[in-house]
Amino acid sequence: GDSVTQMEGPVTLSEEAFLTINCTYTATGYPSLFWYVQYPGEGLQLLLKATKADDKGSNKGFEATYRKETTSFHLEKGSVQVSDSAVYFCALSDRPGGSYIPTFGRGTSLIVHP
Amino acid sequence: DADVTQTPRNRITKTGKRIMLECSQTKGHDRMYWYRQDPGLGLQLIYYSFDVKDINKGEISDGYSVSRQAQAKFSLSLESAIPNQTALYFCATSEGGDLAETQYFGPGTRLLVL
């Protein structure tokens, strides 16, 4: 079945550092890929998404590129801020079965220090 | 006003008690979901509903039941709460029918079972 694997956290960075959170996936079809973010005390919200190979999703300075050859969708940001401290979830939505219910990774906690 | 609301936001209960968590949405979406979040385990799907007459079990439905009272309302019940049901519970909605559709989450209900 489908699965998503994320790097374990927490990831601890200083402000203005470069961020990479790795995400790889296994899917039976040709999935859409997502990054969701959960700020403290809140529900998840969509950060960015990509629907086909080589697509780049971007939002709020974050980027991720759909790499079909390596089945990856790594999240990057060039200069993190304290306000980026949150839990980040990689997810996929696959076509087989037609339900389009996403499969989520376990989440990666990011802590950014001033 | 929030598009997806959950009540209560926090709940403490005792083993064996029946409790209900409620979810309401103003997004007009047909699809609604209940997830459970445990630290390090990501999100696990409990139940989902594609319309008022369509309710389906997710990966961890044992010990839970749901009711879809209207398009806008989807309730989760714990018939006889046990301590390992202590978790953060999220309701979510989506429009449906699109591989790249976004899920919209409520703020969560933090449940403690003593």
Interface residues (C-beta under 8 A of the other chain):
Chain A: P31 S32 F34 Y36 G41 E42 G43 L44 Q45 L46 K49 T51 F89 S93 D94 R95 S99 Y100 I101 P102 F104 G105 R106 G107
Chain B: V4 Y33 G40 L41 G42 L43 L45 Y48 F50 F90 A92 S94 G96 G97 D98 L99 A100 E101 T102 Q103 Y104 F105 G106 P107 G108
